[in-house]
């Protein structure tokens, strides 16, 4: 019967139970290839950037990876599928070898995890490996695996060794990170002192040397690098290589010595897909062996070359950080309370003995790995001793200091060159327009206090919003060459990318996040469509250019449009608007913030007379340039902050991005450094409102007017107090 669970005789109809098995085989092969591609990308990444300890960037230990691995090792845990042919039995071997190879590749990724995440992932991987070993043993006992017994036994032993290495490293990693953090802080303080003594140098001379120090500290203290150069991780390469040789031996022996096997007739439940799984997993094992084996070869080559004429000192001492955590667990009391003192004593003694056994096992494992890695240190002389002082290393790695210095002495120069190829040329051209004498004038004059407010109070300004508003006004000015407008828009677009980086990285004020978001949304419309809040700016410019409005009338029209947009929102929902305006101005709706900015800046421009459109465009361009210059003075603070404000797992990536940022903005920093006033306090300010206030206070005319205003206010304003002026 169709779709019936029983046959005509009443027994279970299992004729179609095995029909999906070939498709499951394809699923297994696909999962194996995914792992192979991820491991190949890690290997290519290591070769490309000369990181021969091969950090895990694509193939890391996480929930997704564990799920894919569990699918890929389906053949190892399948207890009852018939596997009679040569390729079927070989697929069992390749599946077992795949497990070993995966563990060897995952070792460096242990360094990028927090303690809890690390423990959970190690437990999950351990359960998976122990389950696979148990199922392989069951299959050998039931006859599902009837060939390659020795190969399976050796591979299972390698699984246990690699699992022990994973556990060993996971125990030591938190202690290593603690030591690395302490050392980094000490050397960072030393670097700050050196940087302070060289503060009179130009930025282009000072920052590359400072970044080289921080890069050396971050690179050598990278948890993945520390794990990659450790003896257990290096030794795992030997085990992975041995694992691949076992698989190769199995494949070759079936071809060269077929008489030594007794395979069976018939088909596997997986049918033709078994061959696909065998090929994909053999490729995965071959590709996945590259990184671990190369770590082992590089360790032997770098630490004790055969042709080295200098003395090599053997060190097989197990450092304290390998067992410190176990010792702490051994001596600390039990967390749960037991009333019976005798039982509590016995449990504490049993715990002490158990951790004592773990400590001895840890020492034996590390010692054995050092033996396998041939951990002999070659002492080299390095001329670049300046950077060698900033190498961060653990006990037992003293001989690697000069080697790490030599291999990374030009790393920052490489990243700076890469950044220089991506310099914002339009922005640089725009910034070079401003003059030193008028460096802060635009920051002071873009928004005048003489313009009355439309609401109760004024919202704070971010750097981006005035730039966006001024650029919108510049586009609407009539009789301006289109090429000039395009250059201005391109320069502003490049500048806003760095302004946003500065504000997002350095400015933690929540009240400005909404204002910055407003600037981003408004700029997207201006840059793409030449529209400001649905107002066609090019249309306004064309109307003025055809004998219509003058440049002053266009500015007046934009001011009215801004005011109208502000009031339009109030008319649509008066009660809501009243409540909104009573709130903090920074929380005003985005359209209201944009309209208010347009109104104030246009009214400020109308306070002065402008002879021609070209003069007005030049003034607006110079104001934009001044504001951009002031904002970008914070670039060097962002670059240096990236070297200090990152956790150890992300420190290398953060400092590399800082070096790239310096390369991209090197010319910008030189332009700003050449224009900066040496006695100015502006470089200590972050927000545009602070710059605006300081710039006005530095203006002698503003100081005189404000002081006279204060005196007039003191005389004319009513007060409950009496002031006596004594001359």
For each residue, the residues with C-beta under 8 A, 3 or more apart:
1: 4 6 8
2:
3:
4: 1 7 13
5: 12 13
6: 1 10 11 12 13
7: 4 10 11 12 13
8: 1
9:
10: 6 7
11: 6 7
12: 5 6 7
13: 4 5 6 7 16
14: 17
15:
16: 13 19
17: 14
18: 21 269
19: 16
20: 23 24
21: 18 24 25 81 269 270 271 273
22: 25 26 270 271 272 273
23: 20 26 27 273
24: 20 21 27 28 74 270 273
25: 21 22 28 29 270 271 272 273 274 276 277
26: 22 23 29 30 273 276
27: 23 24 30 31 71 74
28: 24 25 31 32 71 72 74 75 273 277
29: 25 26 32 33 273 276 277 279 280 281
30: 26 27 33 34 280
31: 27 28 34 35 68 69 71 72
32: 28 29 35 36 72 98 277 280 281 284
33: 29 30 36 37 280 283 284
34: 30 31 37 38 68 72
35: 31 32 38 39 59 65 68 69 72 98 102 284 288
36: 32 33 39 40 280 283 284 287 288
37: 33 34 40 41
38: 34 35 41 42 58 59 65
39: 35 36 42 43 58 59 105 284 287 288 290 291
40: 36 37 43 44 287 290
41: 37 38 44 45 57 58 59
42: 38 39 45 46 54 55 56 57 58 59 105 291
43: 39 40 46 47 54 287 290 291 294
44: 40 41 47 48
45: 41 42 48 49 51 54 55 57 58
46: 42 43 49 50 51 52 53 54 55 291 294
47: 43 44 50 52
48: 44 45
49: 45 46
50: 46 47 407
51: 45 46 54 55 225
52: 46 47 294 295 298
53: 46 108 224 225 228 229 295 298
54: 42 43 45 46 51 108 228 291 292 294 295
55: 42 45 46 51 108 222 224 225 228
56: 42 59 60 61 105 106 108 109 112 224
57: 41 42 45 60
58: 38 39 41 42 45
59: 35 38 39 41 42 56 65 105 106 109
60: 56 57 65 106 109 112
61: 56 65 66 106 109 110 113 121 125
62: 65 66 121
63: 66 67 124
64: 67 68
65: 35 38 59 60 61 62 68 69 106
66: 61 62 63 69 70 121 124 125 128
67: 63 64 70 71
68: 31 34 35 64 65 71 72
69: 31 35 65 66 72 73 99 102 128
70: 66 67 73 128
71: 27 28 31 67 68 74
72: 28 31 32 34 35 68 69 95 98 281 284
73: 69 70 76 77 95 98 99 128 132
74: 24 27 28 71 77 78 95
75: 28 78 83 91 92 94 95 277
76: 73 92 95 96 98 99 132 135 136
77: 73 74 131 132 135
78: 74 75 81 135 139 144
79: 135 138 139 142 144
80: 142 144
81: 21 78 144 268 269 270
82: 88 144 266 267 268 269
83: 75 88 89 91 92 144 145 268 274
84: 88 263 264 265 266 267 268
85: 88 89 263 264 266 267 268 274
86: 89 90 254 261 263
87: 90 91 274 275 278
88: 82 83 84 85 91 92 268 270 274
89: 83 85 86 92 93 145 146 147 148 263
90: 86 87 93 94 148 250 251 254 278
91: 75 83 87 88 94 95 274 277 278 281
92: 75 76 83 88 89 95 96 136 139 145 148 152
93: 89 90 96 97 148 151 152 155 246 247 250
94: 75 90 91 97 98 247 277 278 281 282 285
95: 72 73 74 75 76 91 92 98 99 277 281
96: 76 92 93 99 100 132 136 152 155 156 159
97: 93 94 100 101 155 243 244 246 247 281 285
98: 32 35 72 73 76 94 95 101 102 281 284 285 288
99: 69 73 76 95 96 102 103 129 132 155 159
100: 96 97 103 104 155 158 159 162 239 240 243
101: 97 98 104 105 240 243 244 284 285 288 289 292
102: 35 69 98 99 105 106 288
103: 99 100 106 107 125 129 159 162 163 165 166 236
104: 100 101 107 162 236 237 239 240 243 288 289 291 292
105: 39 42 56 59 101 102 240 288 291 292
106: 56 59 60 61 65 102 103 109 110 125 166
107: 103 104 110 165 166 169 227 228 232 233 236 292
108: 53 54 55 56 111 224 227 228 233
109: 56 59 60 61 106 112 113 224
110: 61 106 107 113 118 122 166 169 170 173 223 227
111: 108 173 177 222 223 224 226 227 649
112: 56 60 109 223 224 649
113: 61 109 110 117 118 121 649
114: 117 118
115: 118 119 174
116: 119 120
117: 113 114 120 121
118: 110 113 114 115 121 122 170 173 174
119: 115 116 122 123 170
120: 116 117 123 124
121: 61 62 66 113 117 118 124 125
122: 110 118 119 125 126 166 167 170
123: 119 120 126 127
124: 63 66 120 121 127 128
125: 61 66 103 106 121 122 128 129 163 166
126: 122 123 129 130 163 166 167
127: 123 124 130 131
128: 66 69 70 73 124 125 131 132
129: 99 103 125 126 132 133 159 163
130: 126 127 133 134 163
131: 77 127 128 134 135
132: 73 76 77 96 99 128 129 135 136 159
133: 129 130 136 137 156 159 160
134: 130 131 137 138
135: 76 77 78 79 131 132 138 139
136: 76 92 96 132 133 139 140 145 152 156
137: 133 134 140 141 156
138: 79 134 135 141 142
139: 78 79 92 135 136 142 143 144 145
140: 136 137 144 145 149 152
141: 137 138
142: 79 80 138 139
143: 139 146
144: 78 79 80 81 82 83 139 140
145: 83 89 92 136 139 140 148 149 152
146: 89 143
147: 89 261 262 263
148: 89 90 92 93 145 151 152 250
149: 140 145 152 153
150: 153 154
151: 93 148 154 155 246 247 249 250
152: 92 93 96 136 140 145 148 149 155 156
153: 149 150 156 157
154: 150 151 157 158 246
155: 93 96 97 99 100 151 152 158 159 243 246
156: 96 133 136 137 152 153 159 160
157: 153 154 160 161
158: 100 154 155 161 162 239 242 243
159: 96 99 100 103 129 132 133 155 156 162 163
160: 133 156 157 163 164
161: 157 158 164 165 239
162: 100 103 104 158 159 165 166 236 239 240
163: 103 125 126 129 130 159 160 166 167
164: 160 161 167 168 361 365
165: 103 107 161 162 168 169 232 233 235 236 365 369
166: 103 106 107 110 122 125 126 162 163 169 170
167: 122 126 163 164 170 171
168: 164 165 171 172 232 322 362 365 366
169: 107 110 165 166 172 173 227 230 232 233
170: 110 118 119 122 166 167 173
171: 167 168 322 325 326 362
172: 168 169 175 176 321 322 324 325
173: 110 111 118 169 170 176 177 223 227
174: 115 118 177 178 325
175: 172 178 179 321 324 325
176: 172 173 179 180 223 226 321 394
177: 111 173 174 180 181 223 648
178: 174 175 181 182
179: 175 176 182 183 321 394
180: 176 177 183 184 221 223 226 392 394 648
181: 177 178 184 185 648
182: 178 179 185 186
183: 179 180 186 187 221 392
184: 180 181 187 188 217 218 221 392 648 651
185: 181 182 188 189
186: 182 183 189 190
187: 183 184 190 191 217 389 390 392
188: 184 185 191 192 214 217 643 644
189: 185 186 192 193
190: 186 187 193 194 389 390
191: 187 188 194 195 210 213 214 217 390
192: 188 189 195 196
193: 189 190 196 197
194: 190 191 197 198 213
195: 191 192 198 199 206 210
196: 192 193 199
197: 193 194
198: 194 195 201 206 209
199: 195 196 206
200:
201: 198 205 206
202: 205 206 670 673
203: 206 207 636 669 670 672 673
204: 207 208 666 669 670 673
205: 201 202 208 209
206: 195 198 199 201 202 203 209 210
207: 203 204 210 211 636 639 662 669
208: 204 205 211 212 412 413 416 662
209: 198 205 206 212 213
210: 191 195 206 207 213 214 640 643
211: 207 208 214 215 412 416 639 643 655 658 659 662
212: 208 209 215 216 387 409 411 412 413
213: 191 194 209 210 216 217 387 390
214: 188 191 210 211 217 218 643 655 658
215: 211 212 218 219 408 411 412 655 656 659
216: 212 213 219 220 387 390 391 404 405 408
217: 184 187 188 191 213 214 220 221 390 391 392
218: 184 214 215 221 222 643 651 652 654 655
219: 215 216 222 225 404 408 411 652
220: 216 217 225 391 392 393 404 408
221: 180 183 184 217 218 225 226 392 648 651
222: 55 111 218 219 225 226 651 652
223: 110 111 112 173 176 177 180 226 227 648 649
224: 53 55 56 108 109 111 112 227 228
225: 51 53 55 219 220 221 222 228 229 652
226: 111 176 180 221 222 223 229 230 394
227: 107 108 110 111 169 173 223 224 230 233
228: 53 54 55 107 108 224 225 233 295
229: 53 225 226 233 234 299 397 400
230: 169 226 227 233 234
231: 234 235 366 369 370 372 373 375
232: 107 165 168 169 235 236 365 366 369
233: 107 108 165 169 227 228 229 230 236 237 295
234: 229 230 231 237 238 295 296 299 369 372 373 375
235: 165 231 232 238 239 296 368 369 370 372 373
236: 103 104 107 162 165 232 233 239 240 292 295 296
237: 104 233 234 240 241 292 293 294 295 296 297 299
238: 234 235 241 242 293 296 372 373
239: 100 104 158 161 162 235 236 242 243 292
240: 100 101 104 105 162 236 237 243 244 288 289 292 293
241: 237 238 244 245 289 292 293 296
242: 158 238 239 245 246
243: 97 100 101 104 155 158 239 240 246 247 285 289
244: 97 101 240 241 247 248 285 286 289 293
245: 241 242 248 249
246: 93 97 151 154 155 242 243 249 250
247: 93 94 97 151 243 244 250 251 282 285
248: 244 245 251 252
249: 151 245 246 252 253
250: 90 93 148 151 246 247 253 254
251: 90 247 248 254 255 282
252: 248 249 255 256
253: 249 250 256 257 260
254: 86 90 250 251 257 258 261
255: 251 252 258
256: 252 253
257: 253 254 260 261
258: 254 255 261
259:
260: 253 257
261: 86 147 254 257 258
262: 147
263: 84 85 86 89 147
264: 84 85
265: 84
266: 82 84 85
267: 82 84 85 271
268: 81 82 83 84 85 88 271 274
269: 18 21 81 82
270: 21 22 24 25 81 88 273 274 277
271: 21 22 25 267 268 274
272: 22 25 275 276
273: 21 22 23 24 25 26 28 29 270 276 277
274: 25 83 85 87 88 91 268 270 271 277 278
275: 87 272 278 279
276: 25 26 29 272 273 279 280
277: 25 28 29 32 75 91 94 95 270 273 274 280 281
278: 87 90 91 94 274 275 281 282
279: 29 275 276 282 283
280: 29 30 32 33 36 276 277 283 284
281: 29 32 72 91 94 95 97 98 277 278 284 285
282: 94 247 251 278 279 285 286
283: 33 36 279 280 286 287
284: 32 33 35 36 39 72 98 101 280 281 287 288
285: 94 97 98 101 243 244 247 281 282 288 289
286: 244 282 283 289 290
287: 36 39 40 43 283 284 290
288: 35 36 39 98 101 102 104 105 240 284 285 291 292
289: 101 104 240 241 243 244 285 286 292 293
290: 39 40 43 286 287 293 294
291: 39 42 43 46 54 104 105 288 294 295
292: 54 101 104 105 107 236 237 239 240 241 288 289 295 296
293: 237 238 240 241 244 289 290 296 297
294: 43 46 52 54 237 290 291 297 298
295: 52 53 54 228 233 234 236 237 291 292 298 299
296: 234 235 236 237 238 241 292 293 299 300 373
297: 237 293 294 300 301
298: 52 53 294 295 301 302
299: 229 234 237 295 296 302 303 373 374 375
300: 296 297 303 304 373 374
301: 297 298 305
302: 298 299 305 378 400 403
303: 299 300 312 373 374 375 376 377 378 399 400
304: 300 308 312 374 376 377 378
305: 301 302 308 378
306:
307:
308: 304 305 312 378
309:
310: 378 379 380
311: 379
312: 303 304 308 376 377 378
313: 376 377 379 399
314: 375 376
315: 370 375 376 377 396
316: 367 370 371 375
317: 396
318: 322 323 362 363 366 367
319: 322 394 395 396
320: 323 324 395
321: 172 175 176 179 324 394 395
322: 168 171 172 318 319 362 363 366
323: 318 320 326 327 359 362 363
324: 172 175 320 321 327 328
325: 171 172 174 175 328 329
326: 171 323 329 330 355 358 359 362
327: 323 324 330 331 355 359
328: 324 325 331 332
329: 325 326 332 355
330: 326 327 351 352 355 356 359
331: 327 328 352
332: 328 329
333: 348
334: 338 344 347 348 351
335:
336:
337:
338: 334 343 344 347
339:
340: 343 344
341: 344 345
342: 345 346
343: 338 340 346 347
344: 334 338 340 341 347 348
345: 341 342 348 349
346: 342 343 349 350
347: 334 338 343 344 350 351
348: 333 334 344 345 351 352
349: 345 346 352 353
350: 346 347 353 354
351: 330 334 347 348 354 355
352: 330 331 348 349 355 356
353: 349 350 356 357
354: 350 351 357 358
355: 326 327 329 330 351 352 358 359
356: 330 352 353 359 360
357: 353 354 360 361
358: 326 354 355 361 362
359: 323 326 327 330 355 356 362 363
360: 356 357 363 364
361: 164 357 358 364 365
362: 168 171 318 322 323 326 358 359 365 366
363: 318 322 323 359 360 366 367
364: 360 361 367 368
365: 164 165 168 232 361 362 368 369
366: 168 231 232 318 322 362 363 369 370
367: 316 318 363 364 370 371
368: 235 364 365 371 372
369: 165 231 232 234 235 365 366 372 373
370: 231 235 315 316 366 367 373 375
371: 316 367 368 374 375
372: 231 234 235 238 368 369
373: 231 234 235 238 296 299 300 303 369 370
374: 299 300 303 304 371
375: 231 234 299 303 314 315 316 370 371
376: 303 304 312 313 314 315
377: 303 304 312 313 315 398 399 400
378: 302 303 304 305 308 310 312 399 403
379: 310 311 313 399 402
380: 310 402 403 406
381: 402
382: 385 388 402 405 406
383:
384: 387 388 405 406 409
385: 382 388 389 405
386: 389
387: 212 213 216 384 390 391 405 408 409
388: 382 384 385 391 401 402 405
389: 187 190 385 386
390: 187 190 191 213 216 217 387
391: 216 217 220 387 388 401 404 405
392: 180 183 184 187 217 220 221
393: 220 397 398 400 401 404
394: 176 179 180 226 319 321 397
395: 319 320 321
396: 315 317 319
397: 229 393 394 400 401
398: 377 393 401
399: 303 313 377 378 379 402 403
400: 229 302 303 377 393 397 403 404
401: 388 391 393 397 398 404 405
402: 379 380 381 382 388 399 405 406
403: 302 378 380 399 400 406 407
404: 216 219 220 391 393 400 401 407 408
405: 216 382 384 385 387 388 391 401 402 408 409
406: 380 382 384 402 403 409
407: 50 403 404
408: 215 216 219 220 387 404 405 411
409: 212 384 387 405 406
410: 413 414
411: 212 215 219 408 414 415
412: 208 211 212 215 415 416 659
413: 208 212 410 416 417
414: 410 411 417 418
415: 411 412 418 419 656 659 660 663
416: 208 211 412 413 419 420 659 660 662 663 666
417: 413 414 420 421 663
418: 414 415 421 422 660 663
419: 415 416 422 423 659 660 661 662 663 664 665 666
420: 416 417 423 663 664 666
421: 417 418
422: 418 419 663 664
423: 419 420 428 663 664 665 666 667
424: 427 428 491 494 495 497 498 664 665 668
425: 428 429
426: 429 430 487 490 491 493 494
427: 424 430 431 491 494 495 498 628 668
428: 423 424 425 431 432 667 668 671
429: 425 426 432 433 487 491
430: 426 427 433 487 488 491 492 495 621 624 625 628
431: 427 428 434 491 495 625 628 629 632 668 671 672
432: 428 429 671
433: 429 430 621 622 625
434: 431 438 439 442 622 625 626 629 675
435: 438 439 675
436: 439 674 675 677
437:
438: 434 435 441 442 622 626
439: 434 435 436 626 629 630 675 676 677
440: 443 444 626 630 680 682 691 695 698
441: 438 444 445 622 623 626 695
442: 434 438 445 446 622 623 624 625 626 627
443: 440 446 626 627 630 688 691 692 695
444: 440 441 692 695 696 699 702
445: 441 442 448 604 623
446: 442 443 466 470 601 604 623 627 692
447: 451 461 466 600 601 604 692
448: 445 451 600 603 604 607
449:
450: 604 607
451: 447 448 599 600 603 604 607
452:
453: 456 457 458
454: 563 566 567 596 599
455: 458 566 581 585 588 592 596
456: 453 581 582 585
457: 453 585
458: 453 455 585 596 600
459: 515 585 586 588 593 596
460: 509 511 512 515 585 586 687 689
461: 447 465 466 515 597 687 688 689 692
462: 465 503 507 512 515 516 519 687 688
463: 466 467 499 502 503 627 630 631 688
464: 467 468 496 499 500 503 516 519 520 523
465: 461 462 468 469 515 516 518 519 522 593 594 597
466: 446 447 461 463 469 470 597 601 627 688
467: 463 464 470 471 492 495 496 499 519 624 627 628
468: 464 465 471 472 492 496 519 522 523 526
469: 465 466 472 473 522 594 597 598 601
470: 446 466 467 473 474 601 620 623 624 627
471: 467 468 474 475 488 489 492 523 526 624
472: 468 469 475 476 522 526 532 537 558 598
473: 469 470 476 477 555 558 598 601 602 605 620
474: 470 471 477 480 485 488 617 620 621 624
475: 471 472 485 489 526 530 537 538 541
476: 472 473 537 538 540 541 554 558
477: 473 474 480 541 544 551 554 613 616 617 620
478: 540 541 542 543 544 545 548 549 550 551 554 613
479: 544 545 551 613 614
480: 474 477 484 485 541 613 614 617
481: 484 485
482: 485 486
483: 486 487
484: 480 481 487 488 617
485: 474 475 480 481 482 488 489
486: 482 483 489 490
487: 426 429 430 483 484 490 491
488: 430 471 474 484 485 491 492 621 624
489: 471 475 485 486 492 493 526 527
490: 426 486 487 493 494
491: 424 426 427 429 430 431 487 488 494 495
492: 430 467 468 471 488 489 495 496 624 628
493: 426 489 490 496 497 523 527
494: 424 426 427 490 491 497 498
495: 424 427 430 431 467 491 492 498 499 628 631 632
496: 464 467 468 492 493 499 500 519 523
497: 424 493 494 500 501
498: 424 427 494 495 501 502 631 632 635 665 668
499: 463 464 467 495 496 502 503 628 631 632
500: 464 496 497 503 504 516 520
501: 497 498 504 505 638 661
502: 463 498 499 505 506 507 631 632 634 635 638
503: 462 463 464 499 500 506 507 512 516
504: 500 501 507 516
505: 501 502 638 641 642
506: 502 503 634 637 638 641 686
507: 462 502 503 504 512 686 687
508:
509: 460 512 513 687
510: 513
511: 460 514 515 584 586 587
512: 460 462 503 507 509 515 516 586 687
513: 509 510 516 517
514: 511 517 518 586 587 590 593
515: 459 460 461 462 465 511 512 518 519 586 593
516: 462 464 465 500 503 504 512 513 519 520
517: 513 514 520 521 590
518: 465 514 515 521 522 590 593 594
519: 462 464 465 467 468 496 515 516 522 523
520: 464 500 516 517 523 524
521: 517 518 524 525 590
522: 465 468 469 472 518 519 525 526 532 533 590 594
523: 464 468 471 493 496 519 520 526 527
524: 520 521 527 528
525: 521 522 528 529 531 532 533 534
526: 468 471 472 475 489 522 523 529 530 531 532 537
527: 489 493 523 524
528: 524 525
529: 525 526
530: 475 526 536 537 538
531: 525 526 534 535 536 537
532: 472 522 525 526 535 537 594 598
533: 522 525 565 591 594 595
534: 525 531
535: 531 532 540 558 561
536: 530 531 539 540
537: 472 475 476 526 530 531 532 540 541
538: 475 476 530 541 542
539: 536 542 543
540: 476 478 535 536 537 543 544 549 554 557 558
541: 475 476 477 478 480 537 538 544 545 554
542: 478 538 539 545 546
543: 478 539 540 546 548 549 554
544: 477 478 479 540 541 548 549 550 551 553 554 613
545: 478 479 541 542 548
546: 542 543
547:
548: 478 543 544 545
549: 478 540 543 544 553 554 557
550: 478 544 553 554 613
551: 477 478 479 544 554 555 610 612 613 616
552: 555 556 606 609 610
553: 544 549 550 556 557
554: 476 477 478 540 541 543 544 549 550 551 557 558
555: 473 551 552 558 559 602 605 606 616
556: 552 553 559 560 602 606
557: 540 549 553 554 560 561
558: 472 473 476 535 540 554 555 561 562 598 602
559: 555 556 562 563 598 599 602 603 606
560: 556 557 563 564
561: 535 557 558 564 565 598
562: 558 559 565 566 595 596 597 598 599 602
563: 454 559 560 566 567 595 599
564: 560 561 567 568 595
565: 533 561 562 568 569 591 592 594 595 598
566: 454 455 562 563 569 570 592 595 596 599
567: 454 563 564 570 571
568: 564 565 571 572
569: 565 566 572 573 577 589 591 592 595
570: 566 567 573 574 577
571: 567 568 574
572: 568 569 577
573: 569 570 576 577
574: 570 571 577 578
575: 578 579
576: 573 579 580
577: 569 570 572 573 574 580 581
578: 574 575 581 582
579: 575 576 582 583
580: 576 577 583 587 588 589 592
581: 455 456 577 578 585 588
582: 456 578 579
583: 579 580 587 588
584: 511 587
585: 455 456 457 458 459 460 581 588
586: 459 460 511 512 514 515
587: 511 514 580 583 584
588: 455 459 580 581 583 585 592 593 596
589: 569 580 592 593
590: 514 517 518 521 522 593 594
591: 533 565 569 594 595
592: 455 565 566 569 580 588 589 595 596
593: 459 465 514 515 518 588 589 590 596 597
594: 465 469 518 522 532 533 565 590 591 597 598
595: 533 562 563 564 565 566 569 591 592 598 599
596: 454 455 458 459 562 566 588 592 593 599 600
597: 461 465 466 469 562 593 594 600 601
598: 469 472 473 532 558 559 561 562 565 594 595 601 602
599: 451 454 559 562 563 566 595 596 602 603
600: 447 448 451 458 596 597 603 604
601: 446 447 466 469 470 473 597 598 604 605
602: 473 555 556 558 559 562 598 599 605 606
603: 448 451 559 599 600 606 607
604: 445 446 447 448 450 451 600 601 607
605: 473 555 601 602 608 610 616 619 620
606: 552 555 556 559 602 603
607: 448 450 451 603 604
608: 605
609: 552
610: 551 552 605 613 615 616 619
611: 615
612: 551 615 616
613: 477 478 479 480 544 550 551 610 616 617
614: 479 480 617 618
615: 610 611 612 618 619
616: 477 551 555 605 610 612 613 619 620
617: 474 477 480 484 613 614 620 621
618: 614 615 621 622
619: 605 610 615 616 622 623
620: 470 473 474 477 605 616 617 623 624
621: 430 433 474 488 617 618 624 625
622: 433 434 438 441 442 618 619 625 626
623: 441 442 445 446 470 619 620 626 627
624: 430 442 467 470 471 474 488 492 620 621 627 628
625: 430 431 433 434 442 621 622 628 629
626: 434 438 439 440 441 442 443 622 623 629 630
627: 442 443 446 463 466 467 470 623 624 630 631 688
628: 427 430 431 467 492 495 499 624 625 631 632
629: 431 434 439 625 626 632 633 671 672 675
630: 439 440 443 463 626 627 633 682 688 691
631: 463 495 498 499 502 627 628 634 688
632: 431 495 498 499 502 628 629 635 665 668 669 672
633: 629 630 636 672 676 682 683
634: 502 506 631 637 638 686
635: 498 502 632 638 639 661 665 668 669 672
636: 203 207 633 639 640 669
637: 506 634 640 641
638: 501 502 505 506 634 635 641 642 658 661
639: 207 211 635 636 642 643 658 661 662
640: 210 636 637 643 644 658
641: 505 506 637 638 644 645
642: 505 638 639 645 646 654 655 657 658 661
643: 188 210 211 214 218 639 640 646 654 655 658
644: 188 640 641
645: 641 642 654
646: 642 643 650 651 653 654 655
647: 650 651
648: 177 180 181 184 221 223 651
649: 111 112 113 223
650: 646 647 653 654
651: 184 218 221 222 646 647 648 654 655
652: 218 219 222 225 655 656
653: 646 650 656 657
654: 218 642 643 645 646 650 651 657 658
655: 211 214 215 218 642 643 646 651 652 658 659
656: 215 415 652 653 659 660
657: 642 653 654 660 661
658: 211 214 638 639 640 642 643 654 655 661 662
659: 211 215 412 415 416 419 655 656 662 663
660: 415 416 418 419 656 657 663 664
661: 419 501 635 638 639 642 657 658 664 665
662: 207 208 211 416 419 639 658 659 665 666 669
663: 415 416 417 418 419 420 422 423 659 660 666
664: 419 420 422 423 424 660 661
665: 419 423 424 498 632 635 661 662 668 669
666: 204 416 419 420 423 662 663 669 670
667: 423 428 670 671
668: 424 427 428 431 498 632 635 665 671 672
669: 203 204 207 632 635 636 662 665 666 672 673
670: 202 203 204 666 667 673 674
671: 428 431 432 629 667 668 674 675
672: 203 431 629 632 633 635 668 669 675 676
673: 202 203 204 669 670 676
674: 436 670 671
675: 434 435 436 439 629 671 672
676: 439 633 672 673 680 682 683
677: 436 439 680 682
678:
679:
680: 440 676 677 683 698
681: 684 685 694
682: 440 630 633 676 677 685 691 694 695
683: 633 676 680
684: 681
685: 681 682 690 691 694
686: 506 507 634 690
687: 460 461 462 507 509 512 690 691
688: 443 461 462 463 466 627 630 631 691 692
689: 460 461 692 693
690: 685 686 687 693 694
691: 440 443 630 682 685 687 688 694 695
692: 443 444 446 447 461 688 689 695 696
693: 689 690 696 697
694: 681 682 685 690 691 697 698
695: 440 441 443 444 682 691 692 698 699
696: 444 692 693 699 702
697: 693 694 702 703
698: 440 680 694 695
699: 444 695 696 702 703
700: 703 704
701: 704 705
702: 444 696 697 699 705 706
703: 697 699 700 706 707
704: 700 701 707 708
705: 701 702 708 709
706: 702 703 709 710
707: 703 704 710 711
708: 704 705 711 712
709: 705 706 712 713
710: 706 707 713 714
711: 707 708 714 715
712: 708 709 715 716
713: 709 710 716 717
714: 710 711 717 723
715: 711 712
716: 712 713
717: 713 714
718:
719: 722 723
720:
721:
722: 719
723: 714 719
724:
725:
726:
727:
